[in-house]
Amino acid sequence: MGRDLLCQFEAARQPWDSYGDLSLSGQRLHDLVYPIPVFSERELAEQQQRLEQIEVIQPAIGLLSLSHLALLQQLGLKPDSYAGHSYGEIPALYAAGVIDSADEMLAISCKRAELMAAVSQRQGGGARGGMSAIFCSPAQLEALLQSFEGSLSIANINSRKQSVVTGAVSDLATFEALLTQQQLRFRRLNVPTAFHSDWVAAAEDELAKCLHPKRFHRPRVPIFSNLTGKLYPDKSSDIKAELSAQLANQVHFMAELEQMHQSGVTTFIEAGPGRALSQMVRDTLGEAANAISLDLGPKVDSVSAFWRAMAQLHALGVPISLSSLWNDFAPEERPLTQREGSQATVMINGANFGKPYPPKGGSAALPKANETAKTALLSTPTHFINPLKQTVTMNSTPPHPQPQAVNSTQPAPIRAVPEAALSAEWLTTIEAIQQSAFQAQQAFQQTLAQSHQGYLQATQQLLSSLVGVAAGAAPTQTAIPAPPPPRPAVGGRARPPPPAGDAVPLAPPPAPPRQWLQRHSKRRLRSIRLRSILNRYS
């Protein structure tokens, strides 16, 4: 019942805060309407049962109606007339100015609910009253009741498509079976007794006594009555008499809606929980009127329902002031700080106002481009260093490897540098870099040559051993030649080459015993010897 709406707007929450100490059935009203969360179906059912007690639900409807009325008043909405349905006539009388205070309105609400609850508790003899909503036309329902033998009566004529019958529960059950045979819809109402009938005639007298000392005023805004379907009278005593008689008599809500429409009302705004009255307006007046609900029931949160209603009012052209809903919120004031912007910052100062692009004169009105400054091209002399040409030849076909020949003639080229920027120190740096690169390349070539020489030497020894074993002669000895002399560096600087050592003779491998060689064939001997030599150098 409007929980989210109360949390959102101060005006809606204020009535509940004002009557937070209102106690009903030993508990505060807001604790009964908005109970604490529970964690079992049994506890949830108990909370719902306490809320549906008539002495609780009617004052709760009255407080939520006050919340909606406070919001409408803050929006600046001024209705042309008011109307209520059953209990809803009491909040409507307060809104029309007949009841002068919310305290008096709640006191009358509580007393009315207390009298109705007392009447339902005094029912004896096993009889219990109830009510059932029938979805058919009033004329069709009247015809069905005339042929029915029970003691039912029409309590409410709500619209052209719905009415309510009241009476004993046993008669209601029989009549509902008849409706099922006629394929008519119905819904049993959750009420403790048969209201708006002779069953509650005693409560009517008690309510009249309660209203007698109350001070009622002449309506400031026209208000229509459930009892007659017409406007309430201006006299205070007559208003009290109609309000008390409404409790035990038929509610002519359809006639009330038709009378309001005839007086010029085309937009109906429903305050309070649910949207049942808005549906009655649509069923009665159709497209001739607009019905707007401030609450859409438990399936739609109350804040969303409120904003939907505001959107509908705006669409209908009803003047409302939505800005008033934020009067309680102070504007956030932040000091303006001036900071330095970059060259790409564009100030929003209206400098381009009135200067459309493209201009009215077309391309001819555009400002001309800046003239290109004529400048002489600077001729920068450059210094080139001749590239270094080198050739490397290597021949590995003969059994004895040949020394590697490396010929170098000119240094490698570098990027052209303006002559003015080349100094003696810069040339020295370039020469040092080239020297380091040359030395690294020379070391790499020497290492590669030595590795290749080692490979050739091992191959030579293998072949010599195989030939020597086969011919009975010792393998020849081969010396490792000295590395090639170093290449000259740029600028005439070069490291001295390492001293070449004497050739180191390699010792021949031991020959196998002659007796063992004689027991094997020549092919087997070569295979075993080759495997042994390869394992030695691996």
VEXDREN-2710 file (C-alpha; in Angstrom, 1 decimal):
% VEXDREN-2710
k/r/px/py/pz
1/MET/0.0/0.0/0.0
2/GLY/2.2/2.8/-1.3
3/ARG/5.4/1.8/0.6
4/ASP/7.8/3.0/-2.1
5/LEU/5.8/6.3/-2.6
6/LEU/6.1/7.1/1.1
7/CYS/9.9/6.6/1.0
8/GLN/10.2/8.8/-2.1
9/PHE/8.2/11.9/-1.3
10/GLU/8.0/13.8/2.0
11/ALA/4.5/15.1/1.3
12/ALA/3.2/11.5/1.1
13/ARG/5.1/10.3/4.2
14/GLN/4.0/13.2/6.4
15/PRO/0.5/11.9/7.2
16/TRP/1.9/8.6/8.4
17/ASP/4.6/10.3/10.5
18/SER/1.9/12.5/12.0
19/TYR/-0.1/9.5/13.2
20/GLY/2.7/7.1/13.9
21/ASP/1.4/6.6/17.5
22/LEU/-2.2/5.7/16.3
23/SER/-2.8/2.3/17.9
24/LEU/-5.4/-0.2/16.7
25/SER/-5.9/-3.7/18.1
26/GLY/-3.0/-3.2/20.5
27/GLN/-0.5/-2.3/17.7
28/ARG/0.5/0.9/15.9
29/LEU/-1.2/1.3/12.6
30/HIS/1.9/1.6/10.5
31/ASP/3.2/-1.6/12.0
32/LEU/0.1/-3.4/10.8
33/VAL/0.1/-1.9/7.4
34/TYR/3.9/-2.2/6.8
35/PRO/4.9/-5.1/9.0
36/ILE/8.5/-6.4/9.4
37/PRO/9.6/-9.2/7.0
38/VAL/8.8/-12.8/8.0
39/PHE/10.2/-16.0/6.8
40/SER/7.3/-18.5/6.8
41/GLU/4.0/-18.7/5.0
42/ARG/2.2/-19.0/8.3
43/GLU/3.5/-15.7/9.6
44/LEU/2.8/-14.0/6.3
45/ALA/-0.8/-15.2/6.4
46/GLU/-1.2/-13.9/9.9
47/GLN/0.1/-10.5/8.9
48/GLN/-2.3/-10.4/6.0
49/GLN/-5.2/-11.5/8.2
50/ARG/-4.5/-8.7/10.7
51/LEU/-4.4/-6.1/7.9
52/GLU/-7.7/-7.2/6.4
53/GLN/-9.5/-6.7/9.7
54/ILE/-12.1/-4.0/9.1
55/GLU/-11.0/-1.9/12.1
56/VAL/-7.5/-1.8/10.5
57/ILE/-8.0/-1.6/6.8
58/GLN/-10.4/1.4/6.8
59/PRO/-8.1/3.8/8.7
60/ALA/-5.2/2.5/6.6
61/ILE/-7.1/3.4/3.4
62/GLY/-7.8/6.8/4.9
63/LEU/-4.2/7.5/5.6
64/LEU/-3.0/6.5/2.1
65/SER/-5.8/8.7/0.7
66/LEU/-4.4/11.6/2.7
67/SER/-0.9/10.9/1.2
68/HIS/-2.3/11.0/-2.3
69/LEU/-4.3/14.2/-1.6
70/ALA/-1.1/15.8/-0.1
71/LEU/0.8/15.0/-3.3
72/LEU/-1.9/16.3/-5.6
73/GLN/-2.1/19.5/-3.5
74/GLN/1.7/20.0/-3.8
75/LEU/1.4/19.6/-7.5
76/GLY/-1.1/22.4/-7.6
77/LEU/-3.9/20.2/-8.8
78/LYS/-7.4/21.6/-7.9
79/PRO/-10.2/19.1/-8.5
80/ASP/-13.6/20.5/-9.6
81/SER/-15.6/17.9/-7.5
82/TYR/-15.1/14.9/-5.3
83/ALA/-16.8/11.5/-4.8
84/GLY/-16.2/8.4/-2.7
85/HIS/-17.1/4.8/-2.7
86/SER/-18.5/3.4/0.5
87/TYR/-15.9/4.2/3.2
88/GLY/-14.1/6.4/0.7
89/GLU/-16.8/9.1/1.2
90/ILE/-15.2/10.1/4.5
91/PRO/-11.8/11.0/2.9
92/ALA/-13.8/12.7/0.1
93/LEU/-15.7/14.8/2.6
94/TYR/-12.4/15.9/4.2
95/ALA/-11.0/16.8/0.8
96/ALA/-14.1/18.9/0.0
97/GLY/-13.8/20.8/3.2
98/VAL/-16.8/19.3/5.1
99/ILE/-14.6/17.7/7.7
100/ASP/-12.1/20.4/8.8
101/SER/-9.1/18.3/10.0
102/ALA/-7.4/15.1/9.4
103/ASP/-7.7/14.2/13.1
104/GLU/-11.5/14.4/12.8
105/MET/-11.4/12.4/9.6
106/LEU/-9.4/9.6/11.2
107/ALA/-11.6/9.6/14.3
108/ILE/-14.7/9.1/12.3
109/SER/-13.0/6.4/10.2
110/CYS/-12.0/4.5/13.3
111/LYS/-15.4/4.8/14.9
112/ARG/-17.2/3.6/11.7
113/ALA/-14.8/0.6/11.4
114/GLU/-15.3/-0.2/15.1
115/LEU/-19.1/-0.2/14.8
116/MET/-19.0/-2.5/11.7
117/ALA/-16.7/-4.9/13.4
118/ALA/-18.9/-5.0/16.5
119/VAL/-22.0/-5.8/14.3
120/SER/-20.2/-8.7/12.6
121/GLN/-19.2/-10.1/16.0
122/ARG/-22.8/-10.0/17.3
123/GLN/-24.1/-12.3/14.6
124/GLY/-25.5/-15.4/16.3
125/GLY/-27.6/-18.4/15.6
126/GLY/-25.1/-19.8/13.1
127/ALA/-26.0/-17.2/10.5
128/ARG/-23.1/-15.2/9.0
129/GLY/-23.3/-12.5/6.4
130/GLY/-21.2/-11.9/3.4
131/MET/-20.9/-10.1/0.0
132/SER/-20.2/-11.2/-3.6
133/ALA/-19.4/-9.2/-6.7
134/ILE/-21.4/-10.2/-9.8
135/PHE/-20.1/-9.3/-13.2
136/CYS/-23.2/-8.5/-15.2
137/SER/-25.6/-5.6/-15.8
138/PRO/-27.8/-4.3/-13.0
139/ALA/-30.9/-5.2/-14.9
140/GLN/-29.8/-8.8/-15.4
141/LEU/-28.8/-9.2/-11.8
142/GLU/-32.2/-7.8/-10.7
143/ALA/-34.0/-10.4/-12.8
144/LEU/-31.9/-13.2/-11.3
145/LEU/-32.7/-12.1/-7.8
146/GLN/-36.4/-11.9/-8.4
147/SER/-36.4/-15.6/-9.4
148/PHE/-34.2/-16.5/-6.5
149/GLU/-35.8/-17.7/-3.3
150/GLY/-33.1/-16.5/-0.9
151/SER/-32.9/-13.3/1.1
152/LEU/-30.2/-11.5/-0.9
153/SER/-30.2/-7.9/-1.9
154/ILE/-28.2/-5.6/-4.1
155/ALA/-25.6/-3.7/-1.9
156/ASN/-23.7/-1.8/-4.7
157/ILE/-24.5/-0.8/-8.2
158/ASN/-20.9/0.0/-9.2
159/SER/-21.0/0.1/-13.0
160/ARG/-22.8/-1.2/-16.0
161/LYS/-20.8/-4.4/-15.7
162/GLN/-20.6/-5.0/-12.0
163/SER/-22.8/-5.1/-8.9
164/VAL/-22.5/-6.5/-5.4
165/VAL/-25.1/-8.7/-3.6
166/THR/-25.2/-9.0/0.1
167/GLY/-26.9/-11.4/2.6
168/ALA/-26.4/-14.7/4.4
169/VAL/-23.4/-16.8/3.4
170/SER/-25.6/-19.8/2.8
171/ASP/-27.8/-17.9/0.4
172/LEU/-24.7/-16.5/-1.4
173/ALA/-23.4/-20.0/-2.0
174/THR/-26.7/-21.1/-3.5
175/PHE/-26.9/-18.0/-5.7
176/GLU/-23.2/-18.4/-6.9
177/ALA/-24.1/-22.0/-8.0
178/LEU/-26.9/-20.5/-10.1
179/LEU/-24.5/-18.0/-11.6
180/THR/-22.2/-20.8/-12.5
181/GLN/-25.1/-22.5/-14.4
182/GLN/-25.8/-19.1/-16.2
183/GLN/-22.0/-18.9/-17.0
184/LEU/-21.7/-15.5/-15.2
185/ARG/-18.6/-14.5/-13.3
186/PHE/-18.5/-13.7/-9.6
187/ARG/-16.0/-13.1/-6.8
188/ARG/-16.7/-13.6/-3.1
189/LEU/-15.5/-10.5/-1.2
190/ASN/-13.4/-10.8/2.0
191/VAL/-15.7/-9.0/4.4
192/PRO/-16.9/-10.1/7.9
193/THR/-20.6/-9.4/7.3
194/ALA/-23.3/-8.2/4.9
195/PHE/-22.7/-4.5/4.7
196/HIS/-25.0/-2.0/3.1
197/SER/-28.0/-4.0/4.2
198/ASP/-30.3/-4.5/7.1
199/TRP/-27.7/-6.7/8.7
200/VAL/-25.8/-3.5/9.9
201/ALA/-28.8/-1.3/10.7
202/ALA/-27.7/-1.1/14.3
203/ALA/-24.4/0.3/13.2
204/GLU/-26.2/3.0/11.3
205/ASP/-27.8/4.3/14.4
206/GLU/-24.6/4.2/16.4
207/LEU/-22.8/6.1/13.7
208/ALA/-25.5/8.8/13.6
209/LYS/-25.0/9.3/17.3
210/CYS/-21.2/9.6/16.9
211/LEU/-21.6/12.2/14.1
212/HIS/-24.1/14.3/15.8
213/PRO/-21.6/16.4/17.9
214/LYS/-19.1/16.7/15.1
215/ARG/-18.7/20.0/13.3
216/PHE/-19.3/19.7/9.6
217/HIS/-18.9/22.6/7.2
218/ARG/-20.6/23.5/3.9
219/PRO/-18.6/21.9/1.0
220/ARG/-16.1/24.2/-0.5
221/VAL/-16.0/21.9/-3.6
222/PRO/-19.0/20.0/-4.9
223/ILE/-19.1/16.4/-3.6
224/PHE/-21.5/13.6/-4.7
225/SER/-23.3/11.1/-2.5
226/ASN/-23.4/7.3/-2.7
227/LEU/-26.9/7.3/-1.2
228/THR/-28.6/9.4/-3.8
229/GLY/-26.1/9.6/-6.7
230/LYS/-26.5/13.4/-6.5
231/LEU/-24.7/16.2/-4.8
232/TYR/-24.4/16.3/-1.0
233/PRO/-26.7/18.9/0.6
234/ASP/-25.2/22.1/2.0
235/LYS/-26.7/21.7/5.5
236/SER/-24.5/20.1/8.1
237/SER/-27.3/17.9/9.6
238/ASP/-28.3/16.6/6.2
239/ILE/-24.7/15.7/5.4
240/LYS/-24.4/13.7/8.6
241/ALA/-27.7/11.9/8.0
242/GLU/-26.7/10.8/4.5
243/LEU/-23.3/9.7/5.7
244/SER/-24.7/7.5/8.5
245/ALA/-27.5/6.1/6.3
246/GLN/-25.0/5.1/3.6
247/LEU/-23.7/2.4/5.9
248/ALA/-26.9/0.2/5.8
249/ASN/-28.3/1.2/2.4
250/GLN/-27.5/0.6/-1.3
251/VAL/-24.5/2.4/-2.9
252/HIS/-25.5/4.0/-6.2
253/PHE/-22.0/4.6/-7.6
254/MET/-22.9/4.2/-11.3
255/ALA/-25.6/6.9/-11.0
256/GLU/-23.0/9.0/-9.1
257/LEU/-20.5/8.7/-12.0
258/GLU/-23.2/9.5/-14.6
259/GLN/-24.3/12.6/-12.6
260/MET/-20.7/13.8/-12.4
261/HIS/-20.1/13.3/-16.1
262/GLN/-23.3/15.3/-16.8
263/SER/-22.0/18.1/-14.7
264/GLY/-18.9/18.3/-16.9
265/VAL/-16.4/16.0/-15.3
266/THR/-14.3/14.1/-17.9
267/THR/-11.2/13.1/-16.0
268/PHE/-11.3/11.0/-12.9
269/ILE/-8.3/10.6/-10.6
270/GLU/-8.5/7.7/-8.1
271/ALA/-6.8/8.2/-4.7
272/GLY/-6.1/5.3/-2.3
273/PRO/-5.0/1.8/-2.9
274/GLY/-5.8/-0.2/-6.0
275/ARG/-7.5/0.8/-9.3
276/ALA/-11.0/-0.8/-8.9
277/LEU/-12.8/2.6/-9.1
278/SER/-11.0/3.5/-12.3
279/GLN/-12.2/0.3/-13.9
280/MET/-15.8/1.2/-12.8
281/VAL/-15.4/4.6/-14.5
282/ARG/-14.4/2.9/-17.8
283/ASP/-17.2/0.3/-17.5
284/THR/-19.7/3.1/-16.9
285/LEU/-18.6/6.0/-19.1
286/GLY/-16.4/4.2/-21.7
287/GLU/-14.3/6.5/-23.9
288/ALA/-16.3/9.5/-22.8
289/ALA/-14.1/9.9/-19.7
290/ASN/-10.5/9.3/-18.6
291/ALA/-9.8/7.3/-15.5
292/ILE/-6.3/7.6/-13.8
293/SER/-5.2/5.6/-10.8
294/LEU/-2.5/6.9/-8.5
295/ASP/-1.9/3.3/-7.3
296/LEU/-1.9/0.2/-9.5
297/GLY/-2.0/-2.5/-6.9
298/PRO/0.6/-4.8/-5.4
299/LYS/2.1/-5.9/-8.7
300/VAL/3.3/-2.4/-9.6
301/ASP/5.5/-0.4/-7.3
302/SER/3.7/2.8/-6.1
303/VAL/6.4/5.2/-7.4
304/SER/6.1/3.9/-11.0
305/ALA/2.3/4.0/-10.7
306/PHE/2.5/7.6/-9.6
307/TRP/4.7/8.7/-12.5
308/ARG/2.4/6.9/-14.9
309/ALA/-0.5/8.9/-13.5
310/MET/1.5/12.1/-13.9
311/ALA/2.3/11.2/-17.5
312/GLN/-1.4/10.7/-18.2
313/LEU/-2.3/14.0/-16.7
314/HIS/0.4/15.8/-18.8
315/ALA/-0.9/14.1/-21.9
316/LEU/-4.4/15.3/-21.1
317/GLY/-3.2/18.9/-20.6
318/VAL/-4.0/19.0/-16.9
319/PRO/-1.8/21.8/-15.4
320/ILE/0.5/20.4/-12.7
321/SER/3.8/21.6/-11.2
322/LEU/6.2/18.7/-11.0
323/SER/9.0/21.0/-9.9
324/SER/7.3/21.4/-6.5
325/LEU/8.1/17.7/-5.7
326/TRP/11.7/18.7/-5.3
327/ASN/11.2/21.8/-3.1
328/ASP/12.7/19.8/-0.1
329/PHE/15.9/19.2/-2.0
330/ALA/18.4/22.0/-1.7
331/PRO/20.3/22.7/-4.9
332/GLU/23.9/21.4/-4.9
333/GLU/26.3/24.3/-4.9
334/ARG/29.8/23.7/-6.3
335/PRO/32.3/26.5/-6.4
336/LEU/33.3/27.3/-10.0
337/THR/37.0/26.8/-10.4
338/GLN/38.9/28.4/-13.3
339/ARG/41.5/26.2/-14.9
340/GLU/43.9/26.9/-17.7
341/GLY/42.8/25.3/-20.9
342/SER/44.9/23.9/-23.7
343/GLN/45.2/25.5/-27.2
344/ALA/42.5/23.1/-28.3
345/THR/40.0/24.4/-25.7
346/VAL/37.0/26.2/-27.3
347/MET/35.3/28.7/-25.1
348/ILE/31.5/28.6/-25.2
349/ASN/30.9/32.3/-25.2
350/GLY/28.6/32.9/-28.1
351/ALA/31.3/34.2/-30.4
352/ASN/29.8/32.1/-33.3
353/PHE/26.3/33.2/-32.7
354/GLY/24.7/34.5/-35.8
355/LYS/27.4/33.1/-38.0
356/PRO/25.9/30.1/-39.8
357/TYR/28.1/27.8/-41.8
358/PRO/28.1/27.7/-44.8
359/PRO/27.5/31.5/-45.0
360/LYS/24.6/32.9/-46.9
361/GLY/26.8/34.0/-49.7
362/GLY/28.1/30.5/-50.3
363/SER/31.7/29.7/-51.0
364/ALA/32.4/33.2/-52.2
365/ALA/31.6/34.6/-48.7
366/LEU/34.1/32.3/-47.0
367/PRO/37.4/33.9/-45.9
368/LYS/40.3/33.3/-48.3
369/ALA/43.1/31.1/-47.4
370/ASN/46.4/32.5/-46.1
371/GLU/49.1/33.1/-48.7
372/THR/52.0/30.7/-48.6
373/ALA/55.2/32.4/-47.7
374/LYS/57.9/32.0/-50.3
375/THR/61.1/30.8/-48.7
376/ALA/64.4/29.7/-50.3
377/LEU/65.2/26.0/-50.0
378/LEU/68.3/25.5/-48.0
379/SER/70.9/23.4/-49.9
380/THR/72.6/21.2/-47.4
381/PRO/75.9/19.6/-48.5
382/THR/76.3/16.1/-47.5
383/HIS/79.3/13.9/-46.9
384/PHE/79.3/10.3/-48.1
385/ILE/81.5/7.5/-47.0
386/ASN/82.3/4.9/-49.7
387/PRO/80.8/1.5/-49.0
388/LEU/82.9/-1.4/-48.0
389/LYS/83.0/-4.2/-50.5
390/GLN/84.1/-7.6/-49.3
391/THR/84.1/-11.1/-50.8
392/VAL/84.5/-14.3/-49.0
393/THR/85.5/-17.5/-50.8
394/MET/85.6/-20.9/-49.3
395/ASN/86.3/-24.2/-50.9
396/SER/85.7/-27.4/-49.0
397/THR/86.0/-30.0/-51.8
398/PRO/89.7/-31.0/-51.4
399/PRO/90.7/-33.3/-48.5
400/HIS/93.0/-30.6/-47.2
401/PRO/91.1/-27.3/-46.5
402/GLN/92.4/-24.1/-48.0
403/PRO/92.9/-20.9/-46.0
404/GLN/89.9/-18.6/-46.2
405/ALA/90.5/-15.5/-48.3
406/VAL/88.9/-12.3/-47.2
407/ASN/89.5/-9.2/-49.3
408/SER/88.4/-5.8/-48.1
409/THR/88.6/-2.6/-50.1
410/GLN/86.3/0.1/-48.8
411/PRO/84.3/0.8/-45.6
412/ALA/80.5/0.3/-45.4
413/PRO/78.2/3.2/-46.2
414/ILE/76.5/5.3/-43.6
415/ARG/73.6/7.6/-43.7
416/ALA/74.3/10.9/-45.3
417/VAL/74.9/13.6/-42.7
418/PRO/75.1/17.3/-43.4
419/GLU/78.7/18.4/-43.6
420/ALA/78.2/21.3/-41.2
421/ALA/77.1/18.8/-38.5
422/LEU/80.2/16.5/-38.9
423/SER/82.9/17.4/-36.4
424/ALA/86.2/15.7/-35.5
425/GLU/84.7/14.2/-32.4
426/TRP/81.7/12.8/-34.4
427/LEU/84.0/11.3/-37.0
428/THR/86.0/9.6/-34.3
429/THR/82.8/8.1/-32.8
430/ILE/81.8/6.8/-36.2
431/GLU/85.2/5.2/-36.7
432/ALA/85.1/3.6/-33.2
433/ILE/81.7/2.1/-34.0
434/GLN/82.9/0.7/-37.3
435/GLN/86.0/-0.7/-35.7
436/SER/84.0/-2.5/-33.1
437/ALA/81.7/-3.9/-35.7
438/PHE/84.6/-5.0/-37.8
439/GLN/86.3/-6.8/-34.9
440/ALA/83.1/-8.6/-34.0
441/GLN/82.7/-9.7/-37.7
442/GLN/86.3/-10.8/-37.8
443/ALA/86.0/-12.9/-34.6
444/PHE/82.9/-14.5/-36.0
445/GLN/84.6/-15.5/-39.3
446/GLN/87.6/-16.9/-37.4
447/THR/85.4/-19.0/-35.2
448/LEU/83.4/-20.2/-38.2
449/ALA/86.6/-21.1/-40.1
450/GLN/88.0/-23.0/-37.1
451/SER/84.8/-25.0/-36.7
452/HIS/84.9/-25.9/-40.4
453/GLN/88.6/-26.8/-40.2
454/GLY/87.8/-29.1/-37.2
455/TYR/85.1/-30.8/-39.1
456/LEU/87.3/-31.4/-42.2
457/GLN/90.1/-32.6/-39.9
458/ALA/87.8/-35.1/-38.2
459/THR/86.6/-36.3/-41.6
460/GLN/90.2/-36.7/-42.9
461/GLN/91.2/-38.7/-39.8
462/LEU/88.2/-41.0/-40.2
463/LEU/89.0/-41.6/-43.8
464/SER/92.7/-42.1/-43.1
465/SER/92.0/-44.6/-40.4
466/LEU/89.7/-46.6/-42.5
467/VAL/92.2/-46.6/-45.4
468/GLY/95.1/-47.4/-43.1
469/VAL/93.3/-50.3/-41.5
470/ALA/92.4/-51.7/-44.8
471/ALA/95.9/-51.3/-46.3
472/GLY/97.8/-52.0/-43.1
473/ALA/99.5/-48.6/-43.2
474/ALA/99.4/-45.8/-40.6
475/PRO/97.2/-42.8/-41.2
476/THR/98.9/-39.6/-42.3
477/GLN/99.3/-36.6/-40.0
478/THR/97.8/-33.3/-40.9
479/ALA/98.5/-29.9/-39.3
480/ILE/95.9/-27.2/-38.6
481/PRO/96.8/-24.2/-40.7
482/ALA/97.1/-20.8/-39.0
483/PRO/94.0/-18.5/-39.1
484/PRO/94.0/-15.8/-41.9
485/PRO/95.6/-12.5/-41.2
486/PRO/93.2/-9.8/-39.8
487/ARG/91.5/-7.3/-42.2
488/PRO/92.6/-3.7/-42.1
489/ALA/90.1/-1.4/-40.3
490/VAL/88.9/2.0/-41.3
491/GLY/91.2/4.8/-40.3
492/GLY/94.3/2.5/-40.3
493/ARG/93.6/1.1/-36.7
494/ALA/93.6/-2.6/-36.3
495/ARG/94.5/-5.1/-33.6
496/PRO/97.6/-7.2/-34.2
497/PRO/96.8/-10.7/-35.2
498/PRO/97.4/-13.5/-32.7
499/PRO/100.8/-15.4/-33.2
500/ALA/100.4/-18.4/-35.4
501/GLY/101.5/-21.6/-33.6
502/ASP/103.1/-24.6/-35.1
503/ALA/100.9/-27.3/-36.5
504/VAL/99.9/-29.8/-33.9
505/PRO/100.2/-33.4/-35.2
506/LEU/97.4/-35.7/-34.4
507/ALA/98.2/-39.1/-33.0
508/PRO/96.9/-41.9/-35.0
509/PRO/94.3/-44.1/-33.4
510/PRO/95.5/-47.5/-32.2
511/ALA/95.2/-50.3/-34.6
512/PRO/93.1/-53.3/-33.6
513/PRO/94.7/-56.7/-32.9
514/ARG/95.4/-58.6/-36.1
515/GLN/93.7/-61.8/-34.8
516/TRP/90.5/-60.0/-34.3
517/LEU/90.6/-58.5/-37.8
518/GLN/91.1/-61.8/-39.4
519/ARG/87.9/-63.2/-37.8
520/HIS/85.7/-60.5/-39.4
521/SER/85.0/-59.5/-42.9
522/LYS/86.1/-56.2/-44.4
523/ARG/82.6/-54.7/-44.4
524/ARG/82.0/-55.5/-40.7
525/LEU/85.4/-54.1/-39.8
526/ARG/84.6/-50.7/-41.5
527/SER/81.2/-50.5/-39.8
528/ILE/82.6/-51.1/-36.3
529/ARG/85.5/-48.8/-36.8
530/LEU/83.4/-46.0/-38.1
531/ARG/81.0/-46.2/-35.2
532/SER/83.9/-46.0/-32.7
533/ILE/85.4/-43.0/-34.3
534/LEU/82.2/-41.1/-34.4
535/ASN/81.5/-41.8/-30.7
536/ARG/85.0/-40.4/-29.9
537/TYR/84.3/-37.0/-31.6
538/SER/80.7/-36.6/-30.6
END
